[in-house]
Amino acid sequence: MLQENTEAHGFAEEDVRIISTPSTMAKKCFFYLQETGYLKTCQKHNTKRTNLQSFLFVIVLGGKGVLHYGEANYTLTKGECFFIDCRQSHSYHSSGDTPWEVMWVHFNGCSSEPYFELFSAQNDVVFCPASTAKFIDVLQELMRINEEKTAETEILTSELLVNLLTQLLTFRSIRSEDNALRAKLHTILTYLNERFCTDITLDELSQKFYISKYYLTREFKKAYGETIFQHIIAMRINYAKRLLRFTDKSIDEIAELCGFHDQSYFTKQFKKAENMTCLAFRKRWRD
């Protein structure tokens, strides 16, 4: 059951709120808009919800506010954003002394939940991008095209929401320590991509790049959405597919060239990745 409690006072004249009811087609095929808008309060504004079938992205343009999400509390200021799953218990309110100015979008549909799960694996729900300009551009365009609907509005809205989600998964933090970690992880990724056919261990990576193997394991997964082991296996399978298609080498030879010293383990991993045997893959892509 949806529970909602909203108290608001003193909204400024320039406030904008666009509410959208998606079509059956949009619910089935697209990311779809539920609500988007801009709000600049003159007094404290409070919203509390739970079990709302929606995902919410908010940009703080000015002032201060507080988000309560799950068991955590966050204080937000200008330039910070949050992205949450509204099925979870949450509330947010602007400061009484310095009420906030925000832009937001409620959306759902298509693969919103997997996108959110991927975002959550890499980031906290509250974050501070190096620039909010691209996020603001998307929300402004969402408001513009939904003010007066046309036959293409829902399709264009879905495209913009994909753009927003892509930005959420690729934004850069302003924190210098994050940038340093990102650079180190990229160096490690390059190292793996150049040597994936060799035997690589976490101990080796830890010693070579001066990083705890436990920290590396966690941060690599957050940054790239897969473990180091999964990345190496994927690179080996990609190379095996190339050798199967463009050479006449035997399965044993290909397994060894790709870094699999056990041919049965190679064929097991290949079938798991491609849902077919090595020989079936070779035949299908050559015929």
C-alpha positions as CSV (number, residue, x, y, z in Angstrom):
1,M,0.0,0.0,0.0
2,L,1.3,3.4,-0.9
3,Q,1.8,5.8,2.0
4,E,2.5,9.4,1.5
5,N,2.7,12.5,3.6
6,T,3.6,15.8,2.1
7,E,3.7,19.2,3.7
8,A,4.7,22.2,1.8
9,H,4.4,26.0,2.4
10,G,5.5,29.1,0.6
11,F,6.3,27.8,-2.9
12,A,7.7,30.4,-5.2
13,E,5.9,31.5,-8.4
14,E,8.4,29.9,-10.7
15,D,7.7,26.4,-9.4
16,V,7.0,23.8,-12.1
17,R,5.5,20.3,-11.7
18,I,4.6,18.1,-14.6
19,I,2.7,14.9,-13.9
20,S,2.4,12.2,-16.6
21,T,0.3,9.1,-16.9
22,P,2.1,6.6,-19.2
23,S,0.3,4.7,-21.9
24,T,0.1,0.9,-21.9
25,M,2.7,0.8,-24.6
26,A,5.1,3.0,-22.6
27,K,4.7,0.8,-19.5
28,K,5.5,-2.3,-21.6
29,C,8.3,-1.0,-23.8
30,F,9.9,2.2,-22.4
31,F,11.3,4.1,-19.5
32,Y,8.4,6.4,-18.7
33,L,8.0,9.6,-16.8
34,Q,5.8,9.9,-13.7
35,E,6.6,13.4,-12.6
36,T,9.3,16.0,-13.1
37,G,9.7,19.5,-12.0
38,Y,11.5,22.4,-10.4
39,L,10.9,23.7,-6.9
40,K,12.2,26.7,-4.9
41,T,10.7,26.9,-1.5
42,C,10.4,29.9,0.8
43,Q,9.9,27.8,3.9
44,K,10.5,24.3,5.1
45,H,9.2,21.6,2.8
46,N,8.8,17.9,3.9
47,T,7.9,14.8,2.0
48,K,7.6,11.2,3.4
49,R,6.8,8.1,1.5
50,T,7.1,4.3,1.4
51,N,6.3,1.6,-1.2
52,L,6.0,4.0,-4.1
53,Q,6.6,2.2,-7.4
54,S,9.1,4.8,-8.7
55,F,12.7,5.8,-8.9
56,L,13.6,9.4,-8.0
57,F,16.5,11.5,-9.1
58,V,17.0,15.0,-7.4
59,I,19.5,17.8,-8.0
60,V,20.0,20.4,-5.3
61,L,20.5,23.7,-7.1
62,G,20.7,25.8,-4.0
63,G,20.0,25.9,-0.2
64,K,20.1,22.9,2.0
65,G,18.1,19.7,2.7
66,V,18.1,16.4,4.4
67,L,17.4,12.9,3.0
68,H,16.4,9.9,5.2
69,Y,16.7,6.7,3.2
70,G,16.6,3.3,4.8
71,E,18.8,3.6,8.0
72,A,20.9,6.5,6.7
73,N,20.6,10.2,7.0
74,Y,22.2,12.6,4.5
75,T,22.6,16.4,4.5
76,L,22.6,17.9,1.0
77,T,23.8,21.2,-0.3
78,K,24.1,22.9,-3.6
79,G,25.6,20.7,-6.3
80,E,24.7,17.4,-4.6
81,C,22.3,14.9,-6.0
82,F,20.5,11.7,-4.9
83,F,19.0,8.7,-6.7
84,I,16.8,6.4,-4.8
85,D,14.3,3.5,-5.1
86,C,11.1,4.9,-3.7
87,R,9.8,1.5,-2.7
88,Q,12.1,1.9,0.2
89,S,11.0,4.0,3.2
90,H,12.3,7.5,2.7
91,S,11.7,11.1,3.5
92,Y,13.3,14.4,2.5
93,H,12.9,18.0,3.5
94,S,14.5,21.4,3.0
95,S,16.2,23.4,5.7
96,G,14.1,25.8,7.6
97,D,16.9,28.4,7.6
98,T,18.0,28.0,4.0
99,P,15.2,26.2,2.0
100,W,16.4,24.4,-1.0
101,E,16.0,24.8,-4.7
102,V,15.7,21.5,-6.5
103,M,14.9,19.8,-9.8
104,W,13.7,16.2,-9.9
105,V,12.3,13.4,-11.9
106,H,10.2,10.4,-10.9
107,F,10.3,7.6,-13.4
108,N,9.9,3.8,-13.9
109,G,9.5,1.2,-16.5
110,C,11.6,-1.1,-18.7
111,S,14.8,-2.0,-16.9
112,S,14.9,0.8,-14.3
113,E,15.5,-1.6,-11.4
114,P,18.6,-3.3,-12.9
115,Y,20.0,0.2,-13.7
116,F,19.4,1.3,-10.1
117,E,21.1,-1.9,-8.8
118,L,24.1,-1.3,-11.0
119,F,24.3,2.3,-9.8
120,S,24.0,1.3,-6.2
121,A,26.8,-1.2,-6.6
122,Q,29.1,1.6,-7.7
123,N,27.9,4.6,-5.7
124,D,26.1,5.9,-2.6
125,V,22.6,7.2,-3.1
126,V,23.9,10.7,-2.4
127,F,26.7,11.9,-4.6
128,C,28.4,15.1,-5.8
129,P,29.3,15.1,-9.6
130,A,32.0,17.4,-10.9
131,S,29.3,19.1,-12.9
132,T,25.5,19.0,-12.8
133,A,25.1,20.8,-16.1
134,K,24.3,17.6,-18.2
135,F,21.8,16.4,-15.6
136,I,20.1,19.8,-15.6
137,D,19.9,19.8,-19.4
138,V,18.2,16.4,-19.4
139,L,15.6,17.4,-16.8
140,Q,14.9,20.7,-18.5
141,E,14.4,18.9,-21.8
142,L,12.1,16.4,-20.1
143,M,9.9,19.2,-18.8
144,R,9.9,20.9,-22.2
145,I,8.7,17.9,-24.2
146,N,6.2,16.9,-21.6
147,E,4.5,20.3,-21.3
148,E,2.6,19.7,-24.5
149,K,2.5,16.0,-25.5
150,T,2.8,14.8,-29.1
151,A,2.8,11.3,-30.6
152,E,6.6,11.2,-30.1
153,T,6.7,12.4,-26.5
154,E,6.9,9.0,-24.8
155,I,9.6,7.8,-27.1
156,L,11.6,10.9,-26.7
157,T,11.1,10.8,-22.9
158,S,12.4,7.2,-22.8
159,E,15.5,8.3,-24.8
160,L,16.1,11.2,-22.3
161,L,15.7,8.8,-19.3
162,V,18.3,6.4,-20.9
163,N,20.6,9.4,-21.2
164,L,20.0,10.3,-17.6
165,L,20.8,6.7,-16.5
166,T,23.9,6.6,-18.6
167,Q,25.1,9.8,-17.0
168,L,24.4,8.4,-13.5
169,L,26.6,5.4,-14.3
170,T,29.4,7.4,-15.8
171,F,29.6,10.7,-13.9
172,R,32.8,11.8,-12.3
173,S,33.0,12.7,-8.6
174,I,34.6,15.9,-7.5
175,R,36.5,14.1,-4.7
176,S,40.2,13.9,-5.5
177,E,40.6,10.6,-3.8
178,D,37.9,9.1,-6.1
179,N,39.8,10.4,-9.1
180,A,43.1,8.9,-7.9
181,L,41.4,5.5,-7.3
182,R,39.7,5.7,-10.7
183,A,43.0,6.3,-12.4
184,K,44.6,3.3,-10.5
185,L,41.7,1.0,-11.4
186,H,42.0,2.1,-15.1
187,T,45.7,1.2,-15.0
188,I,45.0,-2.2,-13.5
189,L,42.2,-2.8,-16.1
190,T,44.7,-2.0,-18.9
191,Y,47.2,-4.4,-17.3
192,L,44.6,-7.1,-17.2
193,N,43.6,-6.5,-20.8
194,E,47.2,-6.8,-22.0
195,R,47.9,-10.0,-20.0
196,F,44.6,-11.8,-19.6
197,C,46.1,-15.0,-21.2
198,T,48.7,-15.3,-18.5
199,D,48.2,-16.5,-14.9
200,I,47.3,-13.4,-12.8
201,T,46.6,-13.5,-9.1
202,L,45.2,-11.0,-6.6
203,D,48.5,-11.2,-4.7
204,E,50.4,-10.2,-7.8
205,L,48.1,-7.2,-8.5
206,S,48.2,-6.1,-4.9
207,Q,52.0,-6.1,-4.8
208,K,52.4,-4.5,-8.2
209,F,50.0,-1.7,-7.7
210,Y,50.4,-1.1,-4.0
211,I,46.7,-1.8,-3.1
212,S,45.1,-4.1,-0.7
213,K,43.7,-7.1,-2.5
214,Y,40.4,-6.9,-0.5
215,Y,40.0,-3.2,-1.3
216,L,40.9,-3.8,-4.9
217,T,38.3,-6.6,-5.2
218,R,35.6,-4.4,-3.8
219,E,36.4,-1.3,-5.8
220,F,37.0,-3.0,-9.1
221,K,33.5,-4.6,-8.9
222,K,32.0,-1.2,-8.0
223,A,33.8,0.5,-10.9
224,Y,33.2,-2.1,-13.6
225,G,30.3,-4.1,-12.5
226,E,32.2,-7.4,-12.5
227,T,34.9,-9.1,-10.5
228,I,38.5,-9.3,-11.7
229,F,38.1,-13.0,-12.3
230,Q,34.9,-12.4,-14.3
231,H,36.7,-9.8,-16.4
232,I,39.6,-12.1,-17.2
233,I,37.3,-15.0,-18.1
234,A,35.3,-12.6,-20.4
235,M,38.4,-11.4,-22.1
236,R,39.6,-15.0,-22.6
237,I,36.2,-16.1,-24.1
238,N,36.3,-13.1,-26.5
239,Y,39.7,-14.1,-27.7
240,A,38.6,-17.8,-28.0
241,K,35.7,-16.6,-30.2
242,R,38.1,-14.8,-32.5
243,L,40.3,-17.9,-32.8
244,L,37.3,-20.2,-33.4
245,R,36.0,-17.9,-36.2
246,F,39.2,-17.0,-38.0
247,T,41.7,-19.9,-37.4
248,D,41.6,-23.7,-37.8
249,K,43.3,-24.3,-34.5
250,S,42.0,-27.1,-32.3
251,I,40.0,-26.7,-29.2
252,D,43.0,-27.8,-27.1
253,E,45.3,-25.2,-28.8
254,I,42.8,-22.4,-28.4
255,A,42.3,-23.3,-24.7
256,E,46.0,-23.0,-24.1
257,L,46.4,-19.8,-26.1
258,C,43.6,-18.2,-24.1
259,G,45.2,-19.0,-20.8
260,F,43.1,-22.1,-19.9
261,H,45.4,-24.9,-19.0
262,D,42.5,-27.3,-18.6
263,Q,40.6,-27.9,-21.8
264,S,37.5,-29.3,-20.1
265,Y,37.4,-26.1,-17.9
266,F,37.7,-24.0,-21.0
267,T,34.8,-25.7,-22.8
268,K,32.7,-25.5,-19.6
269,Q,33.3,-21.7,-19.3
270,F,32.7,-21.2,-23.0
271,K,29.3,-23.0,-23.0
272,K,28.3,-21.1,-19.8
273,A,29.1,-17.8,-21.6
274,E,27.6,-18.6,-25.1
275,N,25.1,-21.3,-24.3
276,M,26.6,-23.5,-27.0
277,T,29.8,-25.6,-27.5
278,C,33.0,-24.3,-29.1
279,L,32.4,-26.4,-32.2
280,A,28.8,-25.2,-32.5
281,F,29.9,-21.6,-32.2
282,R,32.6,-22.2,-34.9
283,K,30.1,-23.8,-37.3
284,R,27.4,-21.1,-36.7
285,W,29.7,-18.2,-37.3
286,R,31.4,-19.8,-40.4
287,D,28.3,-21.0,-42.2
